[in-house]
Amino acid sequence: MRRRLALTLTFLFVAFALVAPAYAQGAAPLDAAGHADMVKWSIITAGFALAIAAAFGALSQSRGLSAAAEAIARNPSAAGDIRGAMILGLVLIESLVIYVLLISLILFFLPPFGK
């Protein structure tokens, strides 16, 4: 079931990537700063990137936490080792979300492609 879902999502992604140039528009009129809608689209992109990273980060953290709780329930004598590995995994997952936050903040507050 998961493999079929992954194949379907991959197919849709490739299909949208191949069809997207067909809907491309001509050059947009430039504003006073000299760039078109680049600021608007960089903010939208940063928002989507942060939302996706937060959602999948939360899902992976919950799966890791539930697996660790199940492992501790099965073998209570290994609770210390499992807890250490779980905390390390949660920290690494959270660091990836923080990297996306940093990139999103750069896109929010710096003009795209210089001035």
N, C-alpha and C positions, 0 to 999 in steps of 0.2 A: 504494500500500500504506500509506504513512504517513498519507495523507489519510483513508483508510478507518479506520485505527486511531484517529486523532484524532476523527473523527466518532463512532465507537463509544464512546470514553471520555467525550466530551462528553454523549452520550445517557445513558450510565450515571450520570454525575454529576447531570444534571438529573432523572433518574428517582428517584435516591436522595434528592435534595433535596425532591422533591414528595411522596415517600412517608414521609419521616421524621416529619412531624407526626402521622401516623396512629398511630405507636407512642409518642407522648409520654405521660409519666406525670403523675400529679398532683403536688402539692407534696410535696417530701421533708421529713421531720422535721428541724428545726434542731438543731444541736449547741450546745455551751456557748458557742461564740464567736458564734453568731448566723447563721452561713451553713451551708448544707447541704454538699453534696459539691463545692463550688466549688474548693476547694484541690486536691482530687484530680484533677479534670478540667482545671484549669489546668496542672498538672504533666504530665498525659498529653498535652495539646495542645502544650505547649512541647517535649516530647520528640519528638512526631511532626513538628513544624515543623522542628526542628533536624535530624532524620534526613533529611527530604525535601530540605531546603536543602543539606545536605552531599552527598547522593547526586547531585542534579542539578548542584551546583557542580563536583563531581569529574568528572562526565560532560562538562560543557561545557568544563572546563579541558583534559581529555584530547583533545577534538575540536579545540580551538584550537591545542594544542601539535602535534598530528599535522598539521594544515593548515599551520602555520608551518614545520614540518620539511620537508614536501613542497614548499612554496614555495621554501625555501632550496635544496633539492636541484635544483629546476628552474632557479633563477636565483641562483647563488652570489654574484654581484656586488651583489645587493640584500639581502644577509644582515643588514647593520646596520639598515636601515630595517624589515625584517620582524621582526627580534628586538626592536626598540623597540616596535613596535605589539603584538607578542605579549605582552611584559611588561606593557604598559599594560592590555591586555585581561585578562590573568590577575589583575592587581591589582584591577581593577574587579569581576571575578567573585568574588574572595575577599572583597572588602569587603561584598558582598551577603550572603555566608554569615556574616560577622562581625556584620552587623546583626541577622540572625536569632538568632545566639548571644546578643546583647545583650538582645533581646526575650525570649528563653527564660530567661535569668538573671533578668530582672525578674519573669517569671511564677513562677519557682522560689522566689524569696526575698522577694517582697512579697505581702502578702495581697491577694487579688483585690477590686477595687472598694473599696479603703480599709479602714478598720477598723470 
